[in-house]
Amino acid sequence: MNAFAAFGSRSPVLRAPLAFLLAFLLLLPSLGLVHLPSAIASQDTPARVEMTLSATAELPDETRPPGSLLIQMTLANRADLDIGPLELAAPVPAGVAVLDSWLMQPGQLPADLDETGGGLVWNIPMLEAGERLSPFAYRVTPAPGQDGAVIFRGVSVETTLSTPDDVEVVSYPLRLNGLWGERGLRRTILSTGLTVFTVQRPDSETVSMRVGVRAGSRDEDEVTSGGSHWLEHGHFLGTTHRSAARIDEEAAGAGAHSNASTGWEATDFWYVVPLNRFAQALDLLSDQMVNSNFPQQEFDREKPVVFEELKMRADTPSIRAFDEFINTVFQVSPLHRHPAGTIESVQSIPIPTILAYRATHYTTENMSVAVSGGIRHEAAVDAVQAAFADLPQGPRWDRPPVAEPIETSRRTVEVGSGTRTAEIRLGWPTPGDDNPDSAAIYVLDDILGDTGRRLTEEIRDRRALATSVGSAYLDFADSGALMLNATTRPESVDQVIDLLLAEIRRVRDGGISDEDVRVSLRAMAGRRALDQETNDAQSERAVLEVSGVLDSYDEYLARLRTVTPAEIQRVAQSYFDPGNFTLVIVRS
């Protein structure tokens, strides 16, 4: 049996007596046999109750035909005094029905329905000093005629706990997006504000764990440019407990695959290990996140590594073309800042500036942890909670949305004079994932590229003008870009550009059929399902959570199902002007 299988468990022998005691205590006040004090303890000890909330996606079975979300709450008395009476109120979102509710185990102490507030209520006579009482649970399902993929996407659970005076209650809202239909996925919000995703896959012999941080290049300024990337490297340079060499040695000894990356909207760190090395890898990862000490001499030694990464990007034509496109297509949005920074910014940014940036971003509400593999939900959450107990607490970074304006001029960047190949990147700024128009752009991108293969068939297969050609929707949270790409001969550049624009004109003229959309939706659904097969892919939810674009498979498809050919035509006419666009050509 897994060594973590017993974490957080309760002895079943104790459950029935405790349930009887709770029921008996609840009955006594109504009989007038006992007075429940508002608090019992020394007056100089602060009273504090912490709440942990979680929601787990469940799929239909013989007892839950429509499918459901299981919402659970834990109360923990962190003071050395008894607290009571308490009233725990849990909301019931609009458009859903409650299947059942209980305390500790199904059928035991169900909640009362608050007819006026539309929620569930548990009355708790006393929470003893140091006691942890859980789970208060209820199961919700879509009401008749409602689609769970739609109604749960924008809902948060915010419980309330009524307590005696002078009792501090610590609780954070639990968002329900990204869960519907994802069997075995649980989102937990700890009392520290840290979000933890767990995916329980009993047959897996591995575990993937990932930390996502809401800190990317869009969060930097002129002084901190490149700081997110610097910090990514810095977390491997040693901690108060381990040197850089020891981090590498322990990771290798655990058989781990590990790495980190910096993007426009997030930085992430991950380990994939055999199941029996979960504890060791989690200790490594949390040590890096909590106790890294960023020694100056190690940073100086790391600079050449970062410089080589930057030089490689500049010397690789396909990467250089992409980087130039991003820097040009975004003029207003902070997305124009590249995650790698520049050699100049990396050379000049002071260590204190980097550490001040870290103090703002590497905090509980600004981070998320995901664990997927052969480990129980409760064991994984308990282990993460303990490992990250000393992570600084702080608010989610406020990232005001910035929509990039529609292209109204032609912007051209040409690099190099080689005669062997030419990289073409042509496109337009678009809305981001938070805009309803993004669904039509997803489908158009797929018709042009992966599934419809319109660009490939016309430019590469029929005319033999390019060795590769395609489309990419760069979908960030609040802004994005549609980028058409081709690798061709320098003498064919103008002809390829004309053909790329001709396909856009065709779309604007209504050249998308109902069958094009149906085929694309089927293919996108299949790829999305296949993409979630590995533990590593499942753990990527940590990054999506902090970037703000997390959808479940069903939620994603529900958005796409609204797309029609007319909607794609409207979007193309709105954003993709064949006379005004960003064009990058890199010749080598």
C-alpha positions as CSV (number, residue, x, y, z in Angstrom):
1,M,0.0,0.0,0.0
2,N,1.2,3.5,-0.8
3,A,2.8,5.1,2.3
4,F,0.6,8.2,1.9
5,A,-2.7,6.2,1.7
6,A,-3.5,6.8,5.3
7,F,-2.9,10.6,5.4
8,G,-6.0,12.5,6.5
9,S,-8.0,9.4,7.1
10,R,-10.3,8.9,10.1
11,S,-10.8,5.7,11.9
12,P,-14.3,4.3,11.0
13,V,-14.7,3.1,14.5
14,L,-14.9,6.7,15.8
15,R,-17.4,8.0,13.2
16,A,-20.6,6.5,14.7
17,P,-20.0,7.7,18.3
18,L,-19.0,11.1,17.1
19,A,-22.1,11.4,14.9
20,F,-24.3,10.4,17.9
21,L,-22.6,12.9,20.1
22,L,-23.1,15.7,17.6
23,A,-26.7,14.8,17.1
24,F,-27.3,14.7,20.9
25,L,-25.6,18.0,21.4
26,L,-27.7,19.6,18.7
27,L,-30.9,18.3,20.5
28,L,-30.0,19.5,24.0
29,P,-30.6,23.3,23.5
30,S,-34.0,22.7,22.0
31,L,-35.0,20.7,25.2
32,G,-33.7,23.5,27.4
33,L,-31.3,21.1,29.1
34,V,-28.1,23.0,28.4
35,H,-26.9,26.5,27.6
36,L,-24.2,26.6,24.8
37,P,-21.6,29.2,25.7
38,S,-20.3,31.5,23.0
39,A,-16.7,30.5,23.7
40,I,-15.0,28.6,26.5
41,A,-11.3,29.3,27.1
42,S,-8.9,31.8,28.5
43,Q,-9.7,35.3,27.4
44,D,-6.2,36.2,26.2
45,T,-6.0,33.5,23.5
46,P,-7.1,34.6,20.0
47,A,-9.8,32.5,18.4
48,R,-9.3,31.5,14.8
49,V,-11.2,29.1,12.6
50,E,-9.8,28.1,9.2
51,M,-11.8,26.7,6.3
52,T,-10.7,24.5,3.5
53,L,-13.0,24.0,0.5
54,S,-12.9,21.6,-2.4
55,A,-15.0,20.5,-5.3
56,T,-14.6,17.2,-7.2
57,A,-16.0,16.4,-10.6
58,E,-18.1,13.2,-10.8
59,L,-19.5,11.6,-13.9
60,P,-22.9,9.8,-14.2
61,D,-23.4,6.4,-12.7
62,E,-26.4,4.4,-11.4
63,T,-26.7,6.7,-8.3
64,R,-26.0,10.0,-10.0
65,P,-27.5,9.9,-13.4
66,P,-26.9,13.5,-14.4
67,G,-23.4,13.8,-13.1
68,S,-22.5,16.1,-10.3
69,L,-19.9,18.2,-8.4
70,L,-19.1,17.1,-4.9
71,I,-18.4,20.2,-2.7
72,Q,-16.7,19.6,0.7
73,M,-15.7,21.9,3.5
74,T,-13.4,21.4,6.5
75,L,-13.3,23.5,9.7
76,A,-10.2,23.7,11.8
77,N,-10.0,25.4,15.2
78,R,-6.5,26.8,15.4
79,A,-6.9,28.2,18.9
80,D,-6.5,26.6,22.3
81,L,-10.1,27.3,23.2
82,D,-13.4,25.7,22.4
83,I,-15.6,27.8,20.1
84,G,-19.4,27.6,19.7
85,P,-22.1,27.7,18.7
86,L,-21.3,28.0,14.9
87,E,-23.5,28.1,11.8
88,L,-21.9,27.1,8.5
89,A,-23.9,28.3,5.4
90,A,-23.0,26.9,2.0
91,P,-24.5,28.4,-1.2
92,V,-26.4,26.6,-3.9
93,P,-25.6,28.1,-7.3
94,A,-28.4,29.2,-9.5
95,G,-29.5,26.5,-12.0
96,V,-28.5,23.5,-9.9
97,A,-30.2,21.0,-7.7
98,V,-28.9,19.5,-4.5
99,L,-28.8,15.7,-4.5
100,D,-27.8,15.2,-0.9
101,S,-25.7,16.6,2.0
102,W,-24.0,15.3,5.0
103,L,-21.4,15.6,7.7
104,M,-18.5,13.2,7.6
105,Q,-20.2,10.4,5.6
106,P,-23.3,10.1,3.4
107,G,-26.6,9.8,5.2
108,Q,-25.2,11.4,8.4
109,L,-26.3,14.8,9.7
110,P,-27.6,16.4,6.5
111,A,-27.8,20.2,6.2
112,D,-30.9,22.2,6.7
113,L,-32.2,24.1,3.6
114,D,-32.4,27.8,4.1
115,E,-35.6,28.7,2.3
116,T,-34.9,32.5,2.3
117,G,-31.2,32.4,1.2
118,G,-31.4,29.3,-1.0
119,G,-28.4,27.6,0.6
120,L,-27.6,24.8,3.0
121,V,-26.9,25.3,6.7
122,W,-25.2,23.2,9.4
123,N,-25.6,24.2,13.1
124,I,-22.5,23.2,15.1
125,P,-22.8,23.4,18.9
126,M,-19.0,23.3,19.5
127,L,-15.7,23.1,17.8
128,E,-13.2,22.0,20.3
129,A,-9.7,23.4,20.7
130,G,-7.5,22.1,17.9
131,E,-10.4,20.1,16.4
132,R,-10.6,19.5,12.6
133,L,-14.1,18.6,11.5
134,S,-14.8,17.4,8.0
135,P,-16.2,17.0,5.5
136,F,-19.3,19.1,5.5
137,A,-20.4,17.9,2.0
138,Y,-23.1,18.4,-0.5
139,R,-23.5,17.2,-4.1
140,V,-25.0,19.4,-6.8
141,T,-26.1,18.6,-10.3
142,P,-27.6,20.7,-13.1
143,A,-31.3,21.4,-12.8
144,P,-33.5,20.0,-15.6
145,G,-32.8,21.8,-18.9
146,Q,-29.4,23.2,-17.6
147,D,-26.0,22.4,-19.0
148,G,-23.3,21.9,-16.4
149,A,-20.6,23.0,-18.8
150,V,-22.3,26.5,-19.0
151,I,-23.6,27.1,-15.5
152,F,-20.6,26.0,-13.5
153,R,-18.0,27.9,-15.6
154,G,-18.7,31.3,-14.0
155,V,-19.6,30.2,-10.4
156,S,-17.7,30.4,-7.2
157,V,-18.6,28.9,-3.8
158,E,-18.3,31.4,-1.0
159,T,-19.3,29.9,2.4
160,T,-20.0,31.9,5.5
161,L,-19.4,30.8,9.1
162,S,-21.3,32.6,11.8
163,T,-19.3,32.6,15.0
164,P,-19.3,34.2,18.4
165,D,-17.7,37.7,18.6
166,D,-13.9,38.0,18.4
167,V,-13.5,34.8,16.3
168,E,-11.5,35.2,13.2
169,V,-12.7,33.1,10.2
170,V,-10.2,32.5,7.4
171,S,-11.8,31.3,4.1
172,Y,-11.3,31.9,0.4
173,P,-13.9,31.5,-2.5
174,L,-13.7,28.2,-4.4
175,R,-14.1,28.6,-8.2
176,L,-15.9,25.8,-10.0
177,N,-14.7,26.5,-13.6
178,G,-12.6,23.8,-15.2
179,L,-14.2,20.9,-13.3
180,W,-17.4,19.9,-15.1
181,G,-17.1,16.5,-16.7
182,E,-13.5,16.0,-15.6
183,R,-13.9,12.7,-13.7
184,G,-11.4,12.4,-10.8
185,L,-10.4,16.1,-10.8
186,R,-10.6,18.0,-7.5
187,R,-9.9,21.7,-6.9
188,T,-9.1,22.6,-3.3
189,I,-8.6,26.1,-1.9
190,L,-6.5,26.0,1.3
191,S,-7.0,28.3,4.2
192,T,-3.7,30.0,3.1
193,G,-5.2,30.9,-0.3
194,L,-3.2,28.4,-2.2
195,T,-5.1,26.4,-4.9
196,V,-4.3,22.7,-5.2
197,F,-5.5,20.5,-8.1
198,T,-5.5,16.7,-7.6
199,V,-6.2,14.0,-10.2
200,Q,-6.6,10.6,-8.6
201,R,-5.6,7.9,-11.1
202,P,-5.4,4.6,-9.2
203,D,-3.7,2.6,-12.0
204,S,-0.8,5.0,-12.5
205,E,2.6,4.2,-11.2
206,T,3.9,7.8,-11.6
207,V,3.1,11.2,-10.2
208,S,3.4,14.6,-11.9
209,M,3.5,17.7,-9.7
210,R,3.6,21.2,-11.0
211,V,3.6,24.7,-9.5
212,G,2.2,27.6,-11.5
213,V,3.0,31.2,-10.6
214,R,1.1,34.2,-11.9
215,A,4.3,35.9,-13.0
216,G,5.1,36.3,-16.6
217,S,6.7,38.8,-18.9
218,R,3.4,40.8,-19.2
219,D,3.7,41.5,-15.4
220,E,7.1,43.1,-15.8
221,D,8.1,46.7,-16.5
222,E,11.1,48.4,-18.0
223,V,13.1,47.8,-14.8
224,T,12.1,44.2,-14.2
225,S,12.1,43.1,-17.8
226,G,13.4,39.5,-17.9
227,G,12.9,39.2,-14.2
228,S,10.4,36.3,-14.4
229,H,12.9,34.3,-16.5
230,W,15.7,35.1,-14.1
231,L,13.7,33.9,-11.2
232,E,12.9,30.6,-13.0
233,H,16.6,29.9,-13.2
234,G,17.2,31.3,-9.7
235,H,15.1,28.6,-8.1
236,F,17.6,26.0,-9.2
237,L,20.6,27.8,-7.8
238,G,20.3,26.6,-4.2
239,T,18.2,26.9,-1.0
240,T,18.9,27.3,2.7
241,H,18.9,23.5,2.8
242,R,20.4,22.4,-0.5
243,S,23.1,23.5,-2.9
244,A,22.4,23.7,-6.6
245,A,24.4,20.5,-7.1
246,R,22.5,18.7,-4.4
247,I,19.1,19.7,-6.0
248,D,20.3,18.1,-9.3
249,E,21.7,15.0,-7.5
250,E,18.5,14.4,-5.6
251,A,16.3,14.9,-8.6
252,A,18.4,12.4,-10.6
253,G,18.4,10.0,-7.7
254,A,14.6,10.0,-7.6
255,G,14.5,9.2,-11.3
256,A,12.7,12.5,-11.9
257,H,12.0,14.4,-15.1
258,S,12.1,18.0,-14.0
259,N,12.2,21.4,-15.6
260,A,10.8,24.9,-15.6
261,S,9.6,27.4,-18.1
262,T,8.6,31.1,-18.3
263,G,5.8,32.4,-20.4
264,W,3.9,35.6,-21.0
265,E,1.4,34.9,-18.3
266,A,2.9,32.4,-15.9
267,T,6.1,30.6,-14.8
268,D,5.9,26.9,-13.9
269,F,8.1,24.3,-12.2
270,W,7.5,20.6,-12.5
271,Y,8.6,17.1,-11.5
272,V,7.5,13.7,-12.8
273,V,8.6,10.8,-10.6
274,P,7.8,7.2,-9.8
275,L,4.9,7.0,-7.3
276,N,7.2,5.8,-4.5
277,R,9.3,9.0,-4.9
278,F,6.5,11.4,-4.5
279,A,7.5,12.6,-1.0
280,Q,11.1,13.2,-2.0
281,A,10.2,15.1,-5.1
282,L,7.6,17.2,-3.3
283,D,10.2,18.1,-0.7
284,L,12.5,19.2,-3.4
285,L,9.9,21.3,-5.2
286,S,8.6,23.0,-2.1
287,D,12.1,23.7,-0.9
288,Q,12.9,25.4,-4.1
289,M,9.7,27.5,-4.0
290,V,9.9,28.4,-0.3
291,N,13.6,28.4,0.7
292,S,15.6,29.5,-2.4
293,N,18.3,31.9,-1.3
294,F,19.5,33.3,-4.7
295,P,23.2,33.7,-4.0
296,Q,24.9,36.4,-6.0
297,Q,27.8,34.2,-7.1
298,E,25.4,31.5,-8.4
299,F,23.5,34.2,-10.4
300,D,26.7,35.4,-11.9
301,R,27.6,31.8,-12.9
302,E,24.1,31.4,-14.4
303,K,24.3,34.5,-16.6
304,P,26.2,32.7,-19.5
305,V,23.5,30.0,-19.6
306,V,20.8,32.7,-20.0
307,F,22.8,34.5,-22.6
308,E,23.2,31.4,-24.6
309,E,19.4,30.8,-24.5
310,L,18.9,34.3,-25.8
311,K,21.5,34.0,-28.5
312,M,20.0,30.7,-29.7
313,R,16.6,32.3,-30.1
314,A,18.2,35.1,-32.2
315,D,20.2,32.6,-34.3
316,T,17.3,30.2,-35.1
317,P,15.3,31.7,-38.0
318,S,11.9,30.1,-37.1
319,I,12.2,31.3,-33.5
320,R,13.5,34.7,-34.5
321,A,10.5,35.2,-36.8
322,F,8.0,34.3,-34.0
323,D,9.7,36.6,-31.5
324,E,9.7,39.5,-34.0
325,F,6.0,38.8,-34.8
326,I,5.0,39.0,-31.1
327,N,7.0,42.1,-30.5
328,T,5.4,43.8,-33.5
329,V,1.8,42.6,-33.5
330,F,1.3,43.8,-29.9
331,Q,1.7,47.5,-29.6
332,V,-0.5,48.3,-26.6
333,S,-0.7,45.0,-24.7
334,P,2.1,44.2,-22.3
335,L,2.3,40.9,-24.2
336,H,4.9,42.5,-26.5
337,R,7.5,41.9,-23.7
338,H,9.2,38.6,-24.4
339,P,9.5,36.1,-21.5
340,A,13.2,35.6,-22.1
341,G,14.0,39.3,-21.7
342,T,17.1,40.6,-23.5
343,I,20.8,40.3,-22.9
344,E,20.9,43.9,-21.8
345,S,18.0,43.5,-19.3
346,V,19.5,40.3,-17.8
347,Q,22.9,41.9,-17.5
348,S,21.6,45.0,-15.8
349,I,18.7,43.9,-13.5
350,P,19.8,44.1,-9.9
351,I,19.2,41.1,-7.6
352,P,17.3,43.2,-5.0
353,T,14.9,44.2,-7.8
354,I,14.4,40.5,-8.8
355,L,13.7,39.6,-5.2
356,A,11.2,42.4,-4.7
357,Y,9.4,41.2,-7.8
358,R,9.4,37.7,-6.3
359,A,8.0,38.9,-3.0
360,T,5.0,40.2,-4.9
361,H,4.3,37.2,-7.1
362,Y,5.5,34.1,-5.3
363,T,2.6,34.1,-2.7
364,T,-0.2,31.7,-1.9
365,E,-3.1,33.4,-3.8
366,N,-0.8,34.0,-6.8
367,M,0.2,30.3,-7.1
368,S,-1.3,27.0,-7.8
369,V,-0.1,23.4,-7.3
370,A,-1.3,20.4,-9.3
371,V,-0.7,16.7,-8.5
372,S,-1.8,13.9,-10.9
373,G,-1.1,10.2,-10.6
374,G,-1.6,7.2,-8.4
375,I,-2.1,9.0,-5.1
376,R,-5.4,9.7,-3.2
377,H,-6.8,13.2,-3.2
378,E,-6.6,13.6,0.5
379,A,-3.1,12.3,0.8
380,A,-1.9,14.7,-2.0
381,V,-3.6,17.7,-0.5
382,D,-2.4,17.0,3.0
383,A,1.2,16.5,1.7
384,V,1.1,19.8,-0.3
385,Q,-0.4,21.7,2.5
386,A,2.4,20.6,4.9
387,A,5.1,21.1,2.3
388,F,4.0,24.7,1.4
389,A,3.0,25.8,4.9
390,D,5.7,28.4,5.0
391,L,5.0,29.9,1.5
392,P,4.3,33.6,2.0
393,Q,0.7,34.6,2.0
394,G,-0.4,37.3,-0.3
395,P,-3.1,38.4,-2.8
396,R,-3.6,37.4,-6.4
397,W,-1.7,39.8,-8.7
398,D,-4.1,42.3,-10.1
399,R,-3.7,42.1,-13.9
400,P,-6.0,44.7,-15.6
401,P,-7.1,43.4,-19.0
402,V,-5.6,45.1,-22.0
403,A,-7.3,44.5,-25.3
404,E,-5.0,45.1,-28.3
405,P,-6.6,47.4,-30.9
406,I,-7.6,46.2,-34.3
407,E,-4.8,46.5,-36.9
408,T,-5.2,49.7,-38.9
409,S,-1.9,49.8,-40.8
410,R,0.6,47.5,-42.3
411,R,3.6,46.8,-40.1
412,T,6.6,45.0,-41.7
413,V,9.8,43.7,-40.2
414,E,12.5,42.1,-42.4
415,V,15.6,40.5,-41.0
416,G,18.6,39.0,-42.8
417,S,19.6,38.7,-46.4
418,G,20.2,35.0,-46.8
419,T,19.3,33.1,-50.0
420,R,18.5,29.7,-48.6
421,T,15.2,30.0,-46.8
422,A,12.7,32.6,-45.7
423,E,10.4,32.4,-42.6
424,I,7.1,34.3,-43.0
425,R,4.9,35.2,-40.1
426,L,1.8,37.2,-41.0
427,G,-1.2,38.0,-38.8
428,W,-3.4,40.3,-36.8
429,P,-4.1,41.1,-33.1
430,T,-7.3,39.4,-31.9
431,P,-9.4,39.3,-28.7
432,G,-8.2,36.9,-26.0
433,D,-9.8,33.9,-24.3
434,D,-12.1,36.1,-22.2
435,N,-13.9,37.4,-25.3
436,P,-16.9,35.5,-26.8
437,D,-15.3,35.9,-30.3
438,S,-12.4,33.7,-29.3
439,A,-14.5,30.5,-29.9
440,A,-14.9,31.4,-33.6
441,I,-11.2,32.2,-33.9
442,Y,-10.3,28.8,-32.4
443,V,-12.4,27.0,-35.1
444,L,-11.1,29.2,-37.9
445,D,-7.5,28.5,-36.9
446,D,-8.3,24.8,-37.0
447,I,-9.9,25.0,-40.4
448,L,-6.9,26.9,-41.8
449,G,-4.4,24.6,-40.1
450,D,-4.6,21.3,-38.3
451,T,-7.9,19.8,-39.5
452,G,-9.0,21.8,-42.6
453,R,-5.4,22.0,-43.8
454,R,-6.4,24.8,-46.2
455,L,-3.1,26.6,-46.2
456,T,-1.1,23.4,-46.4
457,E,-3.1,21.9,-49.3
458,E,-3.0,25.1,-51.3
459,I,0.5,26.4,-50.7
460,R,2.6,23.3,-50.0
461,D,0.8,20.3,-51.6
462,R,-0.7,21.9,-54.7
463,R,1.8,24.6,-55.6
464,A,4.9,23.3,-53.8
465,L,5.8,26.8,-52.7
466,A,6.6,26.0,-49.0
467,T,8.1,23.2,-47.0
468,S,5.8,24.0,-44.1
469,V,2.8,26.2,-43.7
470,G,0.1,26.6,-41.0
471,S,-1.9,28.7,-38.6
472,A,-1.7,29.4,-34.9
473,Y,-4.1,31.3,-32.6
474,L,-2.0,32.7,-29.8
475,D,-4.7,32.9,-27.2
476,F,-3.8,34.7,-24.0
477,A,-6.3,35.7,-21.3
478,D,-7.3,39.1,-22.6
479,S,-5.7,39.5,-26.0
480,G,-4.3,37.4,-28.7
481,A,-3.1,37.1,-32.3
482,L,-3.9,34.9,-35.3
483,M,-0.5,34.1,-36.9
484,L,-0.2,32.5,-40.4
485,N,3.3,30.9,-40.9
486,A,5.3,29.5,-43.8
487,T,8.8,28.4,-44.6
488,T,9.7,29.0,-48.2
489,R,12.4,30.0,-50.7
490,P,13.3,33.7,-50.6
491,E,12.3,34.1,-54.2
492,S,8.8,32.8,-53.4
493,V,8.1,35.2,-50.5
494,D,5.7,37.5,-52.3
495,Q,3.8,34.7,-53.9
496,V,3.3,32.9,-50.6
497,I,2.1,36.1,-48.9
498,D,-0.4,36.7,-51.7
499,L,-1.8,33.1,-51.2
500,L,-2.0,33.5,-47.4
501,L,-4.0,36.7,-47.8
502,A,-6.2,35.1,-50.6
503,E,-7.3,32.5,-48.1
504,I,-8.3,35.2,-45.6
505,R,-10.3,37.0,-48.3
506,R,-12.0,33.7,-49.0
507,V,-13.1,33.3,-45.4
508,R,-14.3,36.9,-45.2
509,D,-16.4,36.3,-48.3
510,G,-18.2,33.4,-46.6
511,G,-16.0,30.5,-47.7
512,I,-16.6,28.3,-44.6
513,S,-19.4,25.7,-44.7
514,D,-21.4,23.9,-42.1
515,E,-19.5,20.8,-42.8
516,D,-16.2,22.5,-42.3
517,V,-17.3,23.5,-38.8
518,R,-18.7,20.0,-38.0
519,V,-15.5,18.3,-39.0
520,S,-13.3,20.8,-37.1
521,L,-15.3,20.4,-33.9
522,R,-15.1,16.6,-34.0
523,A,-11.3,16.8,-34.6
524,M,-10.7,19.4,-31.9
525,A,-12.8,17.4,-29.4
526,G,-10.7,14.3,-30.1
527,R,-7.4,16.0,-29.8
528,R,-8.4,17.7,-26.6
529,A,-9.3,14.3,-25.1
530,L,-6.0,12.7,-26.2
531,D,-4.0,15.7,-24.9
532,Q,-5.2,14.9,-21.3
533,E,-4.0,11.3,-21.2
534,T,-0.8,11.8,-19.3
535,N,-0.2,12.9,-15.7
536,D,2.1,15.6,-17.0
537,A,-0.7,17.0,-19.1
538,Q,-3.1,16.9,-16.2
539,S,-0.8,18.8,-14.0
540,E,-0.7,21.7,-16.5
541,R,-3.9,22.9,-14.8
542,A,-1.7,24.7,-12.3
543,V,-0.5,27.0,-15.1
544,L,-3.9,27.5,-16.7
545,E,-5.3,28.4,-13.2
546,V,-2.9,31.2,-12.6
547,S,-3.1,32.5,-16.2
548,G,-6.9,32.7,-15.9
549,V,-7.9,30.6,-18.9
550,L,-8.9,27.2,-17.4
551,D,-11.8,25.3,-19.0
552,S,-12.8,21.7,-18.6
553,Y,-13.1,19.6,-21.7
554,D,-16.9,19.9,-21.6
555,E,-16.7,23.7,-21.0
556,Y,-14.3,24.1,-23.9
557,L,-16.6,22.1,-26.3
558,A,-19.7,24.0,-25.0
559,R,-18.1,27.3,-26.2
560,L,-17.1,25.8,-29.6
561,R,-20.6,24.4,-30.2
562,T,-21.9,27.9,-30.5
563,V,-19.8,28.7,-33.6
564,T,-21.4,28.9,-37.0
565,P,-20.0,29.7,-40.5
566,A,-21.7,33.1,-40.3
567,E,-20.0,33.8,-36.9
568,I,-16.6,32.9,-38.4
569,Q,-17.2,35.2,-41.4
570,R,-18.2,38.1,-39.0
571,V,-15.1,37.6,-36.9
572,A,-12.8,37.5,-40.0
573,Q,-14.4,40.7,-41.3
574,S,-14.0,42.3,-37.9
575,Y,-10.3,41.5,-37.2
576,F,-8.5,40.2,-40.3
577,D,-8.1,43.0,-42.8
578,P,-6.1,41.8,-45.8
579,G,-4.8,45.3,-46.3
580,N,-3.6,45.9,-42.8
581,F,-1.6,43.3,-41.0
582,T,1.7,42.5,-39.3
583,L,4.3,40.9,-41.5
584,V,7.7,39.4,-40.5
585,I,10.2,38.0,-42.9
586,V,13.5,36.4,-41.7
587,R,15.8,35.3,-44.5
588,S,18.7,33.0,-43.8
